[in-house]
Each structure stands twice: as C-alpha cells, then as structure tokens.
C-alpha cells in the first residue's frame, strides 16, 4: 500500500490487545503514519473498531457520535474493582434465586436516558490524565455522572460454561444485548444491573457488534489484513460520513469547495440538503469533497476540506 493511503478500515479487534495496538499494526500495514481509531475498546473486548488513515482521520469526529451495539455476559453475585473479570473482588452475594423476569424488569429500568458514572478504568480524561492511568497508580478521583441513552437492553439466560471469578458469589449468568449512545459504558450498566437486583455483578465477554452502519459482518480481522493486504478492505473517505446528509455540488460549486470558501445555505439546498447539517458535500461523480456546517444565518462553512487525491 502506498504511503498516501487514505480511507477507513472496519477492523474486528481480537481480545488481548489495546485499540492503540490495532492502530500501530494498521499503520505498518498501510504504510501510513496518520492513522487513528474511532471509539476505544477495552483490551479484553472484541469486535468492531473503526480505523481511519491519512486525511480520513479528520473525519473521525463524525464517527464518534454514532450509536453502538454490544453483546456480553453479566455475572451476578460478584462485584469487582474493574467491573469486569480482571479486577479484585470487592463483594459477593448469593443471587442464585434471581429469575429472568426479575432481571428483565431491572434492565427495563436501565433503558432510556440514564445517568452513568464513568468507571475508573475508562479512557476518559480528568485533569489531563486518563482515568485508567490514575487507577493503575492507585488514585481514585470523583467523577460526575453523565447522561447516556440506552436504546435497548435485552436479557436472557446464558448457556456459557465459563467459570466465574473466584470469590464465593452465587448467581446466574445473563446474556445481554445493548444498543446505546456513544459514551455509554456497558461494564457500568452491568454493575448497575447487579445493584438493581440487590447484589453485585461484573461484565465479561464484551463484543461490539456494530458502530452505526458498520457491522461485524463487514469487519476484517488483523490476521486477514496481514495476509491479504489492507488495500482491498480500505473503504473510501466518503464512507466515514455516510451518516451525514449528502449534498451534490455542481462543478462551479465544487471549485469553491476545494478552496474552502464559505457558501450560502441556499447552495446546500440546491444540492439536495433538507436538514440543518452538517452536510457531506460530494462531486457529481460521488467523490467526497468536504464537510460543511451552518456558520451564520444563511451561510455554511467547511469543517473539513479534503485534498483532491483523497476525494474518493
């Protein structure tokens, strides 16, 4: 792959590596220094990780807010310091009498707009340092609860035979599916479910199934990228803004867009815009030229303008 590689990879992240590790490997495979990801996955988690290369990294801001879908298992009866199976056991309960109907009612109460306290093991920055860095140093800081949207929280009994974390806790293992807004911590949701059921719980086997329109069905494993080369799997930069309303620019407008000119909103309307933006402005052949947003009443300015070589 050339050093000028630009585009988006939908990677199926394996367990046991960080999102940064995936970026580093993709950087080598692509021969491109400018590589970033949209949405951190925990080292033990697997699934969809969006990796952008070249000028497409400037479009990651439009991927960060996309809704996400996860599956995993909630182990009732044990609470851990990390809210997953890697942490220290903080408490145990006998929750063996918890039934599926009871768990589903509790999950329903955790659906919709909920306030969530970010876990200390998250990548959120407080005072310039990531929480997980502070946690490793034995420092715990106060975190303000934040609103998140849980669109779906489905619960079923798991058939998994994986052993629970040692500690004496008793309880069923629940298979969960969560559709949620960006910024939602599924491990916190698992812990909150255990609390709501009168005990504690932790999360294991977390897998991200989808980020917006990008699903695990189209995700490619790192070994496959290594064997086949990333070129055949690299999506054009336009795919990163597929969720935005599309505006088709005339040749005259496209020239102005290429120079980053402020345009009248009526130009966006003439190109097919109906909503308030931001808008993905494309040429008549469908190549992405820029992303525009409303600037002042009646005016639109570019947020990102792509160089012609990357406009695919």
LUMKESE-399158 format. One record per residue (C-alpha): residue in three letters; x, y, z negated. Coordinates in nm, 4 decimals, always signed. Each point is the difference from the previous one (the first is absolute). Layout:
// residues N
['ala'; [X; Y; Z]]
...
***
This chain:
// residues 312
['unk'; [+0.0000; +0.0000; +0.0000]]
['unk'; [+0.1313; +0.3429; +0.0811]]
['unk'; [+0.1050; +0.2505; -0.2608]]
['unk'; [-0.2937; +0.2145; +0.1067]]
['unk'; [-0.2663; -0.2489; -0.1082]]
['unk'; [-0.3223; +0.1745; -0.0963]]
['unk'; [-0.3204; -0.1634; -0.1144]]
['unk'; [-0.1757; -0.2051; -0.2648]]
['unk'; [+0.0555; -0.3535; -0.1227]]
['unk'; [-0.2700; -0.1899; -0.1903]]
['unk'; [+0.2150; -0.2196; -0.2221]]
['unk'; [-0.1128; -0.2957; -0.2093]]
['unk'; [+0.2161; +0.0606; -0.3078]]
['unk'; [+0.1174; -0.3172; -0.1755]]
['unk'; [+0.0157; -0.0457; -0.3740]]
['unk'; [+0.3265; +0.0661; -0.1772]]
['unk'; [+0.1103; +0.3158; +0.1770]]
['unk'; [-0.0776; +0.3667; -0.0426]]
['unk'; [-0.1638; +0.2239; +0.2584]]
['unk'; [+0.3367; +0.1789; +0.0221]]
['unk'; [+0.1658; -0.3332; +0.0861]]
['unk'; [-0.2451; -0.0411; +0.2885]]
['unk'; [+0.0792; +0.3501; +0.1261]]
['unk'; [+0.3741; -0.0717; -0.0148]]
['unk'; [-0.0390; -0.3181; +0.2022]]
['unk'; [-0.2228; +0.1702; +0.2579]]
['unk'; [+0.2516; +0.2836; +0.0262]]
['unk'; [+0.2659; -0.2506; +0.0998]]
['unk'; [-0.2257; -0.1877; +0.2418]]
['unk'; [-0.1190; +0.3171; +0.1684]]
['unk'; [+0.3379; +0.1658; +0.0199]]
['unk'; [-0.1710; +0.3092; -0.1376]]
['unk'; [+0.1017; +0.1904; -0.3121]]
['unk'; [-0.3310; +0.1825; -0.0399]]
['unk'; [-0.2258; -0.2704; -0.1416]]
['unk'; [-0.2577; +0.0262; -0.2784]]
['unk'; [-0.3042; -0.1813; -0.1328]]
['unk'; [-0.3544; +0.1024; -0.0814]]
['unk'; [-0.1111; -0.1426; -0.3346]]
['unk'; [+0.2239; -0.1856; -0.2455]]
['unk'; [-0.0609; -0.3661; -0.0805]]
['unk'; [+0.1343; -0.1541; -0.3209]]
['unk'; [+0.2922; -0.2427; +0.0480]]
['unk'; [-0.2164; -0.3018; -0.0857]]
['unk'; [-0.2875; +0.1130; +0.2231]]
['unk'; [-0.0376; -0.1023; +0.3631]]
['unk'; [-0.1870; +0.1272; +0.3016]]
['unk'; [-0.0427; +0.3004; +0.2237]]
['unk'; [+0.2710; +0.2646; -0.0161]]
['unk'; [+0.0068; +0.2742; +0.2633]]
['unk'; [+0.3507; +0.0940; +0.1115]]
['unk'; [+0.0555; +0.3042; +0.2215]]
['unk'; [+0.3109; +0.0699; +0.2072]]
['unk'; [+0.1427; +0.3158; +0.1525]]
['unk'; [-0.2352; +0.2913; +0.0439]]
['unk'; [-0.2892; -0.2284; -0.0975]]
['unk'; [+0.1208; +0.0426; -0.3602]]
['unk'; [-0.1495; +0.3501; +0.0213]]
['unk'; [-0.3397; -0.1645; +0.0451]]
['unk'; [+0.0145; -0.2037; -0.3222]]
['unk'; [-0.1931; +0.2767; -0.1761]]
['unk'; [-0.3062; -0.1005; +0.2019]]
['unk'; [+0.0288; -0.3633; -0.1097]]
['unk'; [+0.0413; +0.0561; -0.3740]]
['unk'; [-0.3659; +0.0772; -0.0608]]
['unk'; [-0.1454; -0.3004; +0.1823]]
['unk'; [-0.2099; -0.2442; -0.2092]]
['unk'; [+0.1572; -0.3320; -0.0894]]
['unk'; [-0.1216; -0.3571; -0.0514]]
['unk'; [+0.1617; -0.2415; -0.2456]]
['unk'; [-0.0479; -0.3496; -0.1325]]
['unk'; [+0.1511; -0.1487; -0.3124]]
['unk'; [-0.0679; -0.1897; -0.3206]]
['unk'; [-0.0922; +0.1385; -0.3395]]
['unk'; [+0.1139; -0.2243; -0.2843]]
['unk'; [-0.2258; +0.0547; -0.3004]]
['unk'; [+0.1228; -0.0450; -0.3564]]
['unk'; [+0.3477; +0.1551; +0.0212]]
['unk'; [+0.1205; +0.3602; +0.0248]]
['unk'; [+0.3543; +0.0853; +0.1082]]
['unk'; [+0.2164; +0.3119; -0.0089]]
['unk'; [+0.0117; +0.0211; +0.3801]]
['unk'; [-0.3632; -0.1028; +0.0575]]
['unk'; [+0.1298; -0.2913; +0.2085]]
['unk'; [+0.1744; -0.3305; -0.0653]]
['unk'; [+0.3510; +0.1456; -0.0240]]
['unk'; [-0.0467; +0.1943; -0.3220]]
['unk'; [+0.0159; -0.0619; -0.3725]]
['unk'; [-0.3130; -0.1463; -0.1571]]
['unk'; [-0.1693; +0.2706; -0.2070]]
['unk'; [-0.3072; -0.1875; -0.1167]]
['unk'; [-0.2020; -0.3162; +0.0442]]
['unk'; [-0.3689; -0.0845; -0.0348]]
['unk'; [-0.2245; -0.2992; +0.0303]]
['unk'; [-0.2176; +0.1000; +0.2960]]
['unk'; [-0.0791; -0.3533; +0.1085]]
['unk'; [-0.3709; +0.0667; -0.0434]]
['unk'; [-0.0044; +0.2804; +0.2582]]
['unk'; [-0.2409; -0.0845; +0.2814]]
['unk'; [-0.0033; +0.1101; +0.3608]]
['unk'; [-0.3187; +0.2024; -0.0319]]
['unk'; [+0.1461; +0.1918; -0.2932]]
['unk'; [+0.3200; +0.0682; +0.1950]]
['unk'; [-0.1962; +0.1221; +0.3012]]
['unk'; [-0.2025; +0.2391; -0.2120]]
['unk'; [+0.3208; +0.1408; -0.1472]]
['unk'; [+0.1514; +0.0353; +0.3469]]
['unk'; [-0.3084; +0.1871; +0.1156]]
['unk'; [+0.0537; +0.2523; -0.2796]]
['unk'; [+0.3511; +0.0560; +0.1356]]
['unk'; [-0.1298; +0.0685; +0.3512]]
['unk'; [-0.0497; +0.3495; +0.1411]]
['unk'; [+0.1838; +0.3099; -0.1195]]
['unk'; [+0.2035; -0.1013; -0.3071]]
['unk'; [+0.2723; +0.1668; -0.2060]]
['unk'; [+0.3236; -0.1952; -0.0033]]
['unk'; [+0.3223; +0.0481; -0.1952]]
['unk'; [+0.3042; -0.0756; +0.2211]]
['unk'; [+0.2049; -0.2872; -0.1456]]
['unk'; [+0.3527; +0.0628; -0.1235]]
['unk'; [+0.1289; -0.2443; +0.2609]]
['unk'; [-0.1333; +0.2071; +0.2909]]
['unk'; [+0.1989; +0.2093; +0.2483]]
['unk'; [-0.1799; +0.3189; -0.1010]]
['unk'; [+0.2363; +0.2848; -0.0892]]
['unk'; [-0.0258; +0.1833; -0.3325]]
['unk'; [+0.2490; +0.2779; -0.0655]]
['unk'; [+0.1936; -0.0935; +0.3111]]
['unk'; [+0.0507; -0.3642; -0.0988]]
['unk'; [-0.1971; -0.3040; +0.1037]]
['unk'; [-0.1958; -0.1665; -0.2772]]
['unk'; [+0.1538; -0.3419; +0.0609]]
['unk'; [+0.3474; +0.1518; -0.0453]]
['unk'; [-0.1052; +0.1436; -0.3352]]
['unk'; [-0.1570; -0.3332; -0.0973]]
['unk'; [+0.3240; -0.1853; +0.0712]]
['unk'; [+0.1779; +0.2500; -0.2264]]
['unk'; [-0.2476; -0.0761; -0.2781]]
['unk'; [-0.1698; +0.3390; +0.0288]]
['unk'; [-0.3763; +0.0319; +0.0040]]
['unk'; [-0.1619; +0.3314; +0.0882]]
['unk'; [-0.3560; +0.1203; -0.0177]]
['unk'; [-0.1867; -0.0329; +0.3305]]
['unk'; [-0.3168; +0.1862; +0.0789]]
['unk'; [-0.2869; -0.2100; +0.1370]]
['unk'; [-0.0770; +0.0579; +0.3666]]
['unk'; [-0.3176; -0.0601; +0.1986]]
['unk'; [+0.0056; -0.2844; +0.2504]]
['unk'; [-0.2710; -0.1616; +0.2094]]
['unk'; [-0.0612; -0.3736; -0.0232]]
['unk'; [-0.2263; -0.0778; +0.2928]]
['unk'; [-0.0269; -0.3744; -0.0635]]
['unk'; [+0.1047; -0.2198; -0.2918]]
['unk'; [-0.1017; -0.3598; +0.0645]]
['unk'; [+0.0651; -0.2764; -0.2519]]
['unk'; [-0.0058; -0.3789; +0.0338]]
['unk'; [+0.1457; -0.2878; -0.1984]]
['unk'; [+0.3470; -0.0913; +0.1228]]
['unk'; [+0.1012; -0.3554; +0.0822]]
['unk'; [+0.3689; +0.0817; -0.0431]]
['unk'; [+0.2060; -0.2394; -0.2103]]
['unk'; [+0.2849; +0.2452; -0.0587]]
['unk'; [+0.0824; +0.0048; -0.3734]]
['unk'; [-0.0742; +0.3109; -0.2009]]
['unk'; [+0.2682; +0.1989; -0.1770]]
['unk'; [+0.0907; -0.1801; -0.3245]]
['unk'; [-0.1433; +0.1621; -0.3086]]
['unk'; [-0.3028; -0.1948; -0.1140]]
['unk'; [-0.2704; +0.1991; +0.1728]]
['unk'; [-0.3021; -0.1901; +0.1300]]
['unk'; [-0.2364; +0.0938; +0.2739]]
['unk'; [-0.1036; -0.0619; +0.3582]]
['unk'; [+0.1869; +0.1273; +0.3010]]
['unk'; [-0.2039; +0.2256; +0.2284]]
['unk'; [+0.0575; +0.0403; +0.3731]]
['unk'; [-0.0635; +0.3652; +0.0869]]
['unk'; [-0.0384; +0.2065; +0.3146]]
['unk'; [+0.0378; +0.3759; -0.0308]]
['unk'; [-0.0651; +0.2706; +0.2570]]
['unk'; [+0.1149; +0.3345; -0.1337]]
['unk'; [+0.1288; +0.3461; +0.0717]]
['unk'; [+0.3668; +0.0826; +0.0273]]
['unk'; [+0.1612; +0.0425; -0.3415]]
['unk'; [-0.1959; -0.2802; -0.1673]]
['unk'; [+0.2041; -0.2383; -0.2156]]
['unk'; [-0.1488; -0.3485; +0.0251]]
['unk'; [+0.2027; -0.1225; -0.2980]]
['unk'; [-0.1631; +0.2728; -0.2121]]
['unk'; [-0.3383; -0.1080; +0.1320]]
['unk'; [+0.0787; -0.3566; -0.1081]]
['unk'; [+0.1000; +0.1159; -0.3489]]
['unk'; [-0.3130; +0.2144; -0.0258]]
['unk'; [-0.2126; -0.2999; +0.0954]]
['unk'; [+0.1555; -0.2025; -0.2810]]
['unk'; [-0.0678; +0.2818; -0.2480]]
['unk'; [-0.3591; +0.0322; +0.1189]]
['unk'; [-0.0468; -0.3725; -0.0641]]
['unk'; [+0.1173; +0.0340; -0.3594]]
['unk'; [+0.3627; -0.1069; +0.0317]]
['unk'; [+0.2877; +0.0487; +0.2382]]
['unk'; [+0.1165; -0.1054; +0.3459]]
['unk'; [+0.2830; +0.0302; +0.2480]]
['unk'; [+0.0246; -0.0157; +0.3791]]
['unk'; [+0.1875; -0.2521; +0.2095]]
['unk'; [+0.0259; -0.0962; +0.3653]]
['unk'; [-0.0774; +0.3480; +0.1317]]
['unk'; [-0.0267; +0.0179; +0.3793]]
['unk'; [-0.0871; +0.3048; +0.2079]]
['unk'; [-0.2263; -0.1135; +0.2785]]
['unk'; [-0.0536; +0.3302; +0.1768]]
['unk'; [+0.0839; +0.3696; +0.0121]]
['unk'; [-0.2789; +0.1720; +0.1884]]
['unk'; [-0.0181; -0.1667; +0.3432]]
['unk'; [+0.3347; -0.1796; -0.0443]]
['unk'; [-0.0620; -0.3576; -0.1186]]
['unk'; [+0.2047; -0.3023; -0.0919]]
['unk'; [-0.1127; -0.1643; +0.3251]]
['unk'; [+0.2260; +0.2360; +0.1936]]
['unk'; [+0.2801; +0.0215; -0.2581]]
['unk'; [+0.3369; -0.1545; +0.0867]]
['unk'; [+0.2363; -0.1673; -0.2431]]
['unk'; [+0.3598; +0.1155; -0.0331]]
['unk'; [+0.1406; -0.3317; +0.1194]]
['unk'; [-0.2097; +0.0228; +0.3163]]
['unk'; [+0.1165; +0.3571; +0.0569]]
['unk'; [+0.3563; -0.1233; -0.0400]]
['unk'; [-0.0490; -0.2876; +0.2450]]
['unk'; [-0.2021; +0.1813; +0.2668]]
['unk'; [+0.1294; +0.3530; -0.0413]]
['unk'; [-0.2244; +0.2842; -0.1138]]
['unk'; [-0.0534; +0.1471; +0.3464]]
['unk'; [-0.2974; -0.2173; +0.0937]]
['unk'; [-0.1683; +0.0786; -0.3328]]
['unk'; [+0.0659; +0.3756; -0.0169]]
['unk'; [-0.3264; +0.1905; +0.0392]]
['unk'; [+0.0041; +0.3466; +0.1598]]
['unk'; [-0.0037; +0.3054; -0.2276]]
['unk'; [-0.3624; +0.0658; +0.1001]]
['unk'; [-0.1043; -0.3107; -0.1952]]
['unk'; [+0.0975; +0.1765; -0.3240]]
['unk'; [-0.2732; +0.2598; +0.0539]]
['unk'; [-0.2675; -0.2312; +0.1367]]
['unk'; [-0.2252; +0.0989; -0.2902]]
['unk'; [+0.0020; +0.3672; +0.1065]]
['unk'; [-0.2418; +0.1513; +0.2470]]
['unk'; [+0.1552; +0.0041; +0.3444]]
['unk'; [+0.0212; +0.3110; +0.2191]]
['unk'; [+0.0987; -0.0281; +0.3661]]
['unk'; [+0.2081; +0.2974; +0.1109]]
['unk'; [-0.0076; +0.1351; +0.3529]]
['unk'; [+0.3404; +0.0369; +0.1700]]
['unk'; [+0.0015; +0.3726; -0.0783]]
['unk'; [-0.0880; -0.0600; -0.3645]]
['unk'; [+0.2566; -0.2807; -0.0240]]
['unk'; [+0.2743; +0.2429; +0.0938]]
['unk'; [-0.0999; +0.2317; -0.2821]]
['unk'; [-0.0216; -0.2917; -0.2419]]
['unk'; [+0.3536; -0.1095; +0.0930]]
['unk'; [+0.1211; +0.3437; -0.1082]]
['unk'; [-0.1921; -0.0135; -0.3282]]
['unk'; [-0.2333; +0.2850; +0.0845]]
['unk'; [-0.2961; +0.0951; -0.2161]]
['unk'; [-0.3181; -0.0697; +0.1965]]
['unk'; [-0.3597; +0.0995; -0.0315]]
['unk'; [-0.2306; -0.2553; -0.1580]]
['unk'; [-0.2090; +0.0301; +0.3156]]
['unk'; [+0.2891; -0.1707; +0.1808]]
['unk'; [-0.0367; -0.2940; -0.2386]]
['unk'; [-0.3743; -0.0051; +0.0646]]
['unk'; [+0.0583; +0.0075; +0.3763]]
['unk'; [+0.2232; -0.3054; -0.0401]]
['unk'; [-0.2707; -0.1954; -0.1789]]
['unk'; [+0.0360; +0.0994; -0.3679]]
['unk'; [-0.3212; -0.0147; -0.2008]]
['unk'; [+0.1256; -0.0061; -0.3600]]
['unk'; [+0.2095; +0.2358; -0.2121]]
['unk'; [+0.3350; -0.1679; +0.0695]]
['unk'; [+0.2813; -0.0779; -0.0243]]
['unk'; [+0.0061; -0.1027; +0.3662]]
['unk'; [+0.2300; -0.2310; +0.1952]]
['unk'; [+0.0713; +0.1930; +0.3185]]
['unk'; [+0.0809; -0.2263; +0.2949]]
['unk'; [+0.0809; +0.0570; +0.3643]]
['unk'; [-0.2318; -0.1141; +0.2781]]
['unk'; [+0.1889; -0.3315; +0.0187]]
['unk'; [-0.0549; -0.0607; -0.3745]]
['unk'; [+0.3505; +0.0864; -0.1221]]
['unk'; [+0.0108; +0.1625; -0.3437]]
['unk'; [+0.1213; +0.3575; +0.0185]]
['unk'; [-0.0666; +0.1402; -0.3463]]
['unk'; [-0.2289; +0.0133; -0.2995]]
['unk'; [-0.1887; +0.3259; -0.0516]]
['unk'; [-0.2082; +0.1300; -0.2881]]
['unk'; [-0.2109; +0.3097; -0.0568]]
['unk'; [+0.2213; +0.2908; -0.1011]]
['unk'; [-0.2223; +0.3045; -0.0273]]
['unk'; [-0.3614; +0.0440; +0.1018]]
['unk'; [-0.0085; -0.0756; +0.3695]]
['unk'; [+0.3670; -0.1045; +0.0206]]
['unk'; [+0.1844; -0.3330; -0.0042]]
['unk'; [+0.3707; -0.0482; -0.0623]]
['unk'; [+0.2271; -0.3032; +0.0418]]
['unk'; [+0.0905; -0.2100; -0.3023]]
['unk'; [+0.2278; -0.2266; +0.2032]]
['unk'; [+0.1229; +0.0443; +0.3570]]
['unk'; [+0.1704; -0.3003; +0.1581]]
['unk'; [+0.2858; +0.0273; +0.2424]]
['unk'; [-0.0938; -0.1167; +0.3523]]
['unk'; [+0.2174; -0.3120; -0.0253]]
['unk'; [-0.2112; -0.1293; -0.2896]]
['unk'; [-0.3403; +0.0830; +0.1436]]
['unk'; [-0.1367; -0.3415; +0.0799]]
***
